[in-house]
Amino acid sequence: MSIARFSPFELLLLKSRSQVDTATLLLLAWVLVHRQQVTEGQRRRRLAQVTAQFRHGHELGPVMGIAHSQDLQAIQLAAEVVRKECSNERSLSILHQAITVATDDGDLSLNNHYILGFLADLLNVTPATFNTLFHELMGKPLPPAEDPSRDAYWQVHDPDYHARKARDAHAAEQKAKEAQEKAEQGQRAKTEQQQQKRQNKQHQQNEARREKAQKEQAKQEKNKQKERRKQQEHSQQQERQRWQQEQTQQEETRRQQRQQHRQQQGERHSPSPDRTTRALAVLGLTPGANRADIRRAYRRMAQLHHPDRFYSASEHQVAMASTRFQRIKSAYDYLMQNT
């Protein structure tokens, strides 16, 4: 199949060593391009930091370009890949990373407020878990999204809104008048063209009959090609269905094994289920994670959020990173003592 048939993001997926990492990369870049008062260089450096452990194997530039172009088809495809491939633990980790890159400066833009909500819904993270994770990372609850349809929003964010709206209305009125004048000129030109069209009509009818015969022949050939493609797609769909069934069976087997393992071991003690759940969420884990999972998650999160990695950032960003690292350390200490 010709490369021209693939979009830029589809080509990235084909070249990627890990499609789910490439899809996650685009979703995080989508969040970063909606950060306010951040340079492009800062966006790329931050994306490189937060995805240092990814195995995609390609440059970040094309991903940032797709995110800047607001290619909704690419974003939808990335969402489908993530929804299909990610486990609960990976889903929480992705949401954790998205919250982190959206709030490095302590502020959450209106666009990213909605984007984070979309990602939480995509990853099957409940609103309660999402709000808890946001609170743990930011030290404050997730504020309600502002409504740009209300005048109060624009009075705060753009005091010149009403004056500009009046200017736009006046400009629209002028544009409407110009359009009306242009339409009248067009009507006069149309009248002149009608006479010429009548003269050409007979010639066009003859050409139309000839083209109709050619199109009919082409249509028959196209139908044959369509039927062949349909048969190929049917075969591919059957193969995908078989693969999905195998994956579902394997996942169910792993789930049952994990459940049996938990039942055999039993829970040592759970002094505070709510605190345990929050601590697991800070490390990007779900209830049921064992001590080995906790150690791995802690090492990964510590490498990603250690304050030393932000030595070139502002003092505020360093402080934010130190706060996040302390929460991660506290969550790890608590879990290792009570798991």
Summary of the structure (lengths in Angstrom):
residues: 339
radius of gyration: 28.4
end to end distance: 52.8
largest distance: 93.8
contacts: 894
relative contact order: 0.08
helix: 78%
strand: 0%
